[in-house]
Amino acid sequence: MKSIVFIETVRYGAAKDALEASMELGYAPVLLTGKQSIAKEADQWHKNGLVYCIELSEDMIREVLDELLREGRQLQAIISFIDPYVSMAARLSNEYCQTALSANSMCCMEDKHRTRNALESLGVNPVYTTLAEDSLRTVSFPAVIKSSFSKASRDVYLLRTKKELEAACYKLTARQRDVVILLEEYVDGLQYIVEVIVNEGLPQIIAVVAQDVTDHGKFIVTGYSIGNVPPEEKWNQLQILLEQIVELLQVERASFHMELRLTSIGWKVIELNPRMAGFTMNQMIYEAYGINLAKEIVRLHIGEVPQLEKNRECAVYTYCMTTELCGFFHGVSGVMEAAAQSGVTSVQVHAKVGELIGPAMSMGQRYGYVMASGDNVEQARKRAMEAARLITFYIEEV
């Protein structure tokens, strides 16, 4: 039986979409997860799907892969859309499945410090240093401090005072004593995600997604939009930058996304991630262009040519729901009304009854979203925001 192995998943987003896409492509998915909550939902799986709940160490993963081979499974690829398993999955895929993925390039992207060093010659890094006593004495505010293996907004802090710097240093070094800590200048400007696929060394931009970011100590994205393309000059600069990055990192076959800020002096790289962005990214790209990017990434990993032609083009906006209150979530109203509004394509609430929720200190503390399409971003944003106003969270404050 031809199978694709996935290392870890989530309940929604690109990782889940890729699992479903593997079935559509005719393969039996095998999921390795460290989450018992995911494993308990195995009965919802395709009849040919398998779920293993294991410690996601390389040794344990290899044991399962060897067992699958002994059972006669024909492994076509090993894939992960989840940090920190992306490059390991690609390396194991090359070994077990004879794929030709750029595992070393992915490994470099997973390490923010290595990425900064690799891109040094391009002049697109913010001013940065590694954490040391002398750097603390000379830092200019505002500044950003992050773990070299930070994930999304976790382990990334915006600093405006020396006191905030000292507190963030303590948090990061207490949890990650052996990890390099980066101290960077704060870069002002519009922030974008750029989704990229590289096949046979040729990079292709799939989508440029603008982000609405709040920066009250943590960087939380509260909105995403597709439709406002950067001016032609900046677009051309972006294309050149992408080609330079692919050449420097020796990327031949991979998907990744760049987080960039467009400043008064050009593009600055915030970070590279060797996977597709999560949350609603795959759904947004599908609504905007008719491309199921998660599915095409699976094609890429199994050695096929991704099908990336747009069959439509419209603007899409996603509003992310957060709360300023702290308390127990008791329910929600207005979801059906919001979903029925003109242009609204999806409404989801991720908070669970009885869950303690509060102001977002990480991307995982966004409790749902409203997605809408339109002729332009302004119309799509207006539709999403108006629909979101119909939704009420019931919270017992503590």
SULDA-V91371 format. One record per run of one state. SS is the DSSP state (H for helix, E for strand, L for the rest). FROM is the first residue (numbers start at 1). LEN is the number of residues. If there is no record, write none. Layout:
BEGIN
ss=(SS	SS)
from=(FROM	FROM)
len=(LEN	LEN)
END
This chain:
BEGIN
ss=(L	E	L	H	L	E	L	H	L	H	L	E	L	H	L	E	L	H	L	H	L	H	L	H	L	E	L	E	L	H	L	E	L	E	L	H	L	E	L	E	L	E	L	E	L	H	L	E	L	E	L	H	L	H	L	E	L	E	L	H	L	E	L	E	L	H	L	E	L	H	L	E	L)
from=(1	2	8	14	25	28	34	36	40	42	45	50	54	58	71	74	80	86	98	103	111	112	119	120	123	125	126	128	131	133	139	143	152	154	160	162	176	181	186	190	200	202	216	219	227	232	249	253	264	266	274	281	290	293	302	315	321	327	334	335	340	344	350	356	358	363	366	368	375	377	389	392	398)
len=(1	6	6	11	3	6	2	4	2	3	5	4	4	13	3	6	6	12	5	8	1	7	1	3	2	1	2	3	2	6	4	9	2	6	2	14	5	5	4	10	2	14	3	8	5	17	4	11	2	8	7	9	3	9	13	6	6	7	1	5	4	6	6	2	5	3	2	7	2	12	3	6	1)
END
